[in-house]
Amino acid sequence: MNLQYQQHIPADFHENSRVWVYQSNRMFSIGEAFEIEEILKDFIAGWESHGSLIKGYANLFFGQFIILMADDSTDRLCGSSADKSIRMIKEIEQKFNVNLLDRQSLGFIVKDKVEILPLTQLSYAMENGFIKPDTLYFNNLITTKKMLMNDWLVPVQNSWLKTRLPNLAS
């Protein structure tokens, strides 16, 4: 699995551009991925704030993560533009029968594959060696392009999970 996602992030966006990550509870099929890419492309083409087009970016990563980015370095995003993005995400949820807004599920790379684990099962997974301190974790709490580039896919021991489970220290 190629984990070099950074090469697909536009270089011309300010490092403080706002980022939202939506993790699907399952991987999308190839056909679904093509449809989602079209939905994202159409959304970005018409995404506005205060009557002006937003410099936006959207893409599907690893067949399971939708990333939205808005460069608001020159204009602040209005609340209705954020609401529009949530409506679009909810439409994708309905159309493809997936959950993209569940913040209680965690994504990891295990055996070269994306695995989704409910937060409630994290302790069990760690105790049984399924998740280790060096397991790569998708930190979907990131909020900026800079964080996306540096802190989205990190070892568990370098994430917020370390503070939640102190026995992670290796």
Secondary structure, 3 states (H helix, E strand, C coil): CCCCHHHHCCCCCCCCCEEEEEECCCCCCHHHHHHHHHHHHHHHHHCEECCEECEEEEEEECCCEEEEEEECCCCCCCHHHHHHHHHHHHHHHHHHCCCCCCCCEEEEEECCEEEEEEHHHHHHHHHCCCCCCCCEEECCCCCEHHHHHHHCEEEHHHCCHHHHCHHHCC
